[in-house]
């Protein structure tokens, strides 16, 4: 079993506040855009990582892999910061220590339709912790939802 987990939310903006972060305009998994190529004025990324306090993890990093395969680094933590945070959390009696990686890309280019992935790497293990699919659609920034069928179900 893994000593850690991670989740990512994509949004319009991430704001660092005095007592935490504010996420504005959280995006759904599927985003319709009017045309491709296109540009999003802002793309906020918020990654939350929890690590068991008795873990011996040495490195944390995150990157965004776009639908074209381009990889954009989003930061991370070194061994000293991880060790200190794990120790502080253990001292407070917490079972896990929390780490946050956040960032905002301005004028984020959407070069092709397809999926962009947020990847978190802990030591030598990398996982997908978030995904967003860009597609051309009639209503930009709306989720794609199935249309109701005009046929009635039949019994067999």
C-alpha positions in Angstrom: 0.0 0.0 0.0 1.2 3.5 -0.9 2.3 5.9 1.9 0.7 8.8 0.2 -2.1 10.1 -2.0 -2.7 13.2 -4.1 -5.6 15.0 -5.8 -5.6 18.0 -8.2 -8.3 20.6 -8.9 -8.2 22.8 -12.0 -9.8 26.2 -11.7 -9.8 29.8 -13.0 -7.6 31.1 -10.2 -5.8 30.0 -7.0 -5.5 32.8 -4.4 -3.2 32.5 -1.4 -5.1 34.0 1.6 -3.9 34.8 5.1 -5.6 31.6 6.5 -5.6 29.3 3.5 -6.3 29.2 -0.2 -9.3 30.3 -2.3 -10.1 28.4 -5.5 -12.2 30.3 -7.9 -14.2 28.7 -10.8 -13.4 25.0 -10.4 -13.5 23.4 -13.8 -15.2 20.1 -14.7 -13.3 17.2 -16.3 -14.4 18.2 -19.8 -14.0 21.7 -21.1 -15.6 22.8 -24.4 -13.7 25.5 -26.3 -15.0 27.4 -29.4 -11.9 26.6 -31.5 -8.6 24.8 -31.4 -6.0 26.1 -31.2 -7.3 28.3 -28.4 -6.1 30.0 -25.2 -7.5 30.0 -21.6 -6.9 33.4 -20.0 -6.0 31.7 -16.7 -5.6 28.1 -15.6 -5.2 27.5 -11.9 -3.8 24.3 -10.5 -4.2 23.2 -6.9 -2.6 19.9 -5.8 -3.0 18.5 -2.3 -0.8 15.7 -1.2 -1.1 13.7 2.1 1.9 11.6 3.3 1.8 9.1 6.3 4.0 10.7 9.0 6.1 7.6 9.4 7.1 7.6 5.7 10.7 8.0 4.5 9.8 10.0 1.4 12.7 12.2 0.1 11.2 14.2 -2.8 7.9 15.6 -4.1 7.3 17.2 -7.5 4.4 18.0 -9.8 4.1 18.7 -13.5 1.4 19.3 -16.0 1.5 17.2 -19.2 -0.5 18.9 -22.0 -2.4 17.1 -24.8 0.7 17.7 -27.0 3.0 15.9 -24.5 4.7 19.1 -23.4 5.5 19.0 -19.7 5.3 22.1 -17.5 6.9 21.9 -14.0 4.7 23.1 -11.1 7.2 22.8 -8.2 7.8 20.5 -5.3 9.6 19.9 -2.0 13.1 18.8 -1.1 14.0 16.2 1.6 14.6 18.7 4.4 11.2 20.3 4.0 9.5 17.0 3.8 11.3 15.6 6.9 10.4 18.8 8.9 6.8 18.8 7.9 6.4 15.0 8.6 8.0 15.6 12.1 5.8 18.6 12.9 2.7 16.6 11.9 3.7 13.6 13.9 4.4 15.8 16.9 0.8 17.2 16.7 -0.6 13.6 16.6 -1.7 13.8 12.9 -1.6 10.5 10.9 -0.6 12.4 7.8 1.3 15.5 6.7 -0.2 17.8 4.1 1.7 19.4 1.2 0.2 21.9 -1.3 1.5 22.7 -4.8 -0.3 25.5 -6.5 0.1 27.7 -9.5 -1.6 29.7 -12.2 -0.8 29.7 -15.9 -1.7 32.9 -17.7 -2.7 32.6 -21.4 -2.6 28.8 -21.2 -2.4 27.5 -24.8 -4.7 24.8 -25.9 -2.8 23.5 -29.1 -4.8 20.3 -29.7 -8.0 18.7 -28.4 -7.3 16.1 -25.8 -6.4 15.4 -22.2 -4.0 17.4 -20.0 -2.7 15.5 -16.9 -1.4 16.7 -13.6 1.3 14.3 -12.5 2.8 14.0 -9.0 6.0 12.2 -8.4 7.0 11.0 -5.0 10.5 9.6 -5.0 10.4 7.2 -8.0 6.6 6.7 -8.2 4.5 8.9 -10.4 0.7 9.0 -10.5 -2.0 11.0 -12.3 -3.8 13.1 -9.7 -5.9 15.3 -12.1 -7.1 15.3 -15.6 -8.9 17.8 -17.9 -10.1 17.1 -21.4 -10.3 20.0 -23.9 -12.7 19.6 -26.9 -14.4 21.8 -29.4 -18.0 22.2 -28.5 -21.0 24.6 -28.9 -21.0 26.0 -25.3 -17.4 26.9 -24.2 -16.5 26.0 -20.6 -19.5 23.6 -20.2 -19.4 20.0 -19.4 -20.5 17.5 -22.0 -23.6 15.7 -20.8 -25.6 13.0 -22.5 -28.8 14.0 -24.3 -32.0 12.2 -23.3 -33.0 9.5 -25.7 -36.3 9.9 -27.6 -36.8 6.1 -27.6 -38.4 4.2 -24.7 -36.7 1.3 -23.2 -38.1 -2.0 -24.3 -38.6 -5.2 -22.3 -37.2 -8.4 -23.6 
